[in-house]
Amino acid sequence: MRLRGRTAAAHAASAAAKAPASVPGAIVVLGSDALRPDGDERRPACPEPDPRPQTEHAADALTQTVGSGHRRPATHVGGVRQGRGVAQEKVRCFGTGDPLYERYHDEEWGVPVHGDLALFERLVLEGFQAGLSWITVLRKREAFRTAFAGFDPQVMAALAADDVERLMADPGIVRNRAKILAAIGNARALLAMQAAGEHLDGLVWSYVPARHPRPASWSDLVASSPESVALSRALKNRGFRFVGPTTVYASMQACGLVDDHVAGCWRAVRGAGTHG
């Protein structure tokens, strides 16, 4: 998103000045990805407005959007743990206040994912997330699975023009023609890889960074990395679309190639991914 009449620095300074004094540790963070004309994504210079309907704001009213599309509670806490006989709050990176989002944070994000089908599903969903918050896509995930036959690449690759129109009329998914066409094209690219004796699992996991320091706070998170840039290029060379470096990095976070649970998160204490 371009800033009109102000510099990005001025905008960030203004946002910081307006942060509620009653919220401990409030920080200014970057918004969700915006789309380029070629369907790739970029990280905007300031927070984007939440694209969800107003009725979806109740569970996480006090949130800020981060670059990967996740919305973290400003207070960082949720759930319960026990300590010295006294109930204490479980600290999470994001997701507190929404049971679906809490389960995703606690059970999925950062857990290593293997297998062509599982990785393909996550790449496609991350592509649909570009320009939106991740919770929007997460709430639609089951509808996506139904619409795309469980992300079966054989079925998806055979979808024709009338199927695209059917999907465009499905309120359960993100109805974006370019993203739908990209998902179908990506299924065909996956099948071409497999026909050539190559597997998505092997390709994706060959880009695990040798070392990935744990972020101390959300301000330490990055939108992309040298590995995500290289993997993005490799996927595009094989015919994949909507797999820019930011989308690929979000997939790497979600699938456990990197562990970006911030220090202090209960998942970080337990250990969820690769660090050096």
N, C-alpha and C positions, 0 to 999 in steps of 0.2 A: 504494500500500500504506500503510495507516495504522499508525503506531507506537503500541504499547500500553505505557503506563506510563513512557514516555520522550519527550522532545522530539526533533524531527528534528536539532537542533543537537547535543544530547547524543549521539545515535546516531552522527552524523558524527565527532564528536570521539573517541568510543570506537573507531570503525573506523580512524581515522587513527593512534591510539596503537598499534593492533595491526598496522599495516602492517609487513611484514618489513624489518628494517634492512638486509638484504643486497641488496635490490632498489633500485638507484639510481633516484631520481626517482619513487618510488612515490607515487601520488596517490589520493585517494578520489574516485570518480566515481559518477554516478547510474546506476541500473539501467534495464532495458528497460521499454517501455511496459506499463501495466496497463490492463485494459478497464473502462470505465464501464458501468453498466447499459444505456445507450442504444447501446452498441457503439462509442462513441468512445474515445479513449485519453487517459491522463494520464501525467505523468512522476512516478514515485514518489519518496519522500523519502530512500530509501536503496537500496543494491544489492539486486536480486532474486536468488534462487538460480537457477542455470542450469537451464532446463527440460529439457535433453537427458539421455538415458540416460548412466550412468556410462561406458559404453564409448566415448562420443564426446568424452571429456575429454582423451584422451592427447595430441592434437596441440597443445592450447593450455591446458595445466594451469596455467601461470603467467599468467593473464589476468584482466582486470577488465571488467565490462560497462559500456558507455557508453550514454547516453540514446537514441541512434539505433538501438540494438540491435546495434551492432558490438562485438566483443570484441577489445581491443588487447593485444598482449603487453606485459608490464610493462617489458621491456627495449627495446621499440620496434624491434628490428633483425631482419633476415633477408635471405636472398639474398646475392649477392656482386657487388661492383664492383671495378674495378682502379684503383689510385692509386699512382704512383711505383713500379710493378713489384711492389707488395705487394697481395695480396687483402684487400679491406676489406668490411665489412658494408654492405648496402643498407638504408637506414633507411626503414621503413614506418610509417604511422599505425596500421595494424591488419593482421591476417591472417597474420602471420609464423608459420611452423610448420605450416600447412595448405596444401598446394599449390592446392586449389580456391579457398581464401580469398585466397591470394597473387595468383592470376590475376585474381580479381575486383577486388582493390585496384589492381593494376598496370594492368589493361586496360579496366575498366568504370567504377568508381566515380568520379564527377566528370567523365566524358566526356559532352559534349552529346549528348542523344538527341532525335531528331525523328521525326515520323510518328505518326498516331493509334494504330496497332496497337502500336508499340513502347512508347509512353507508357502506353497502357492496360494492357499486361502489367505494367509496373513499378508502376503504381498498385494493381493487384489484388494483386500479391505483397507490396507494403508493407502493404496491409490485412491480409493473412494473417499478416504478421510481428507485428502489434500484440500485445504481451504476451509475445513470444518473442524469442530472439536471432536476428539476421539469418542467421547461418550455418545455423541450422536450416532456414530457408526456402530458402536457396541450395542446400543439399544435396538438396532436394526439387524444385528448379526444373524439371528435365526431366520429372519425373512430373507436375507441374502442367501443363506444356505438352501432354503427352499427354492428360491428363484433360480439359483445356479446348480441345482441338483447335487448339493453337497460339494460344490466346487470340483465336480468331475470334469477334467479337461476334455475328455472325449465328447461329453454332452455339450459343454460350453463351446467347443470349437465348431460344432455343427449348427449353432444358432444362426438363423437367417434374419432377413430384414423384418419379417412379420414378428419374429421373436423379440427383436429390439423394440418394436412398437409396443408389444405386450409388456416388456419390462419398463418402458417409459410410462406406462399407465399403472404400474404397481406402486401404491403409496407406502408399502412396507420397506422399500429400499431407497437409496439416494438416486433420484431420477435425473441423471446427468448423461446425456447421449454420448459425449466424448469418453466418459469413464466407462460406460457400458461397452462401447465398441473396443476400448482398450482392454477390458477384461476378456472379451472374446478373443481378441488378437493375442493376448498373453497366453491363453489356453493353447492356441495354435503354436505359439513359440515354444511352450513347454513340450508339446508333443514332438515338435521338430528336434528339440534337444534330445529327448529320449530315443527317438528314431536313430539319431546319430551316436547313440551309446553314452550320452552324457546325462547326468542327473542334477536336478536343481539343488538337492541337498549337498552334494559334493562341491558344486560351484559356490553356493552361499557360504558354507562353512570354511572354505579356503581363504576367506577374507577376515577371519577372526584376528583382531589386533594382538600383537605379542604382549603388550602391556596396556592396561586401561585403568588409570588411577580412579578411585571412587570419588565422585563429586562431593564436596563438603556441604554445598547448598545448591539451590536451584540456579543461582547466578553462575555456578560453575558448569552447568550443562551446556553442551554444544548442539548446534543444529545439524552438523555433518562432521565427517572425519575423512582423512585420506583414504581409509578403507571403504567408507560408504561411497566416496567419489569413484573409486576404482571398481567397486561392485556394480554401481549404477552404470558405468560405461560398459562393463561386461554384459550386463543384462540387455542394455539397449542394442549392443552388437548382435545379440541373439534374437532381436525382434520385439523385446518387451517395451511397453510404454507406461507412462505414469510411474516411472521408477527413477525419479531424480535423486540426487544425493541426500536430500532431507527426508524424503519418503523412505529411502533405503535405510537411512540411519534409524528412523523410527522403527522399522522392521527389525533391525539389529538389536535395538533395545528390547522390543517385545519378545523376540525369539531367543534371547539369552546369549547372543554373540558378545554383547557388552552388558555389564551390570551397572545401571545408572540409578539404582536406589540410593538416595542421598544418605550421607552419614547421619545416624540417629534414627533412621527408619528401622522398624523391627525386622524387615526383610534384609536390610543391610547388615544388621547384627548377626542374623542367621547365615548370611552369605547366599547370594542368588546367581552369581555369574562368574565372569573371568576378571581377575585383577592381578596386578603385578606390583 
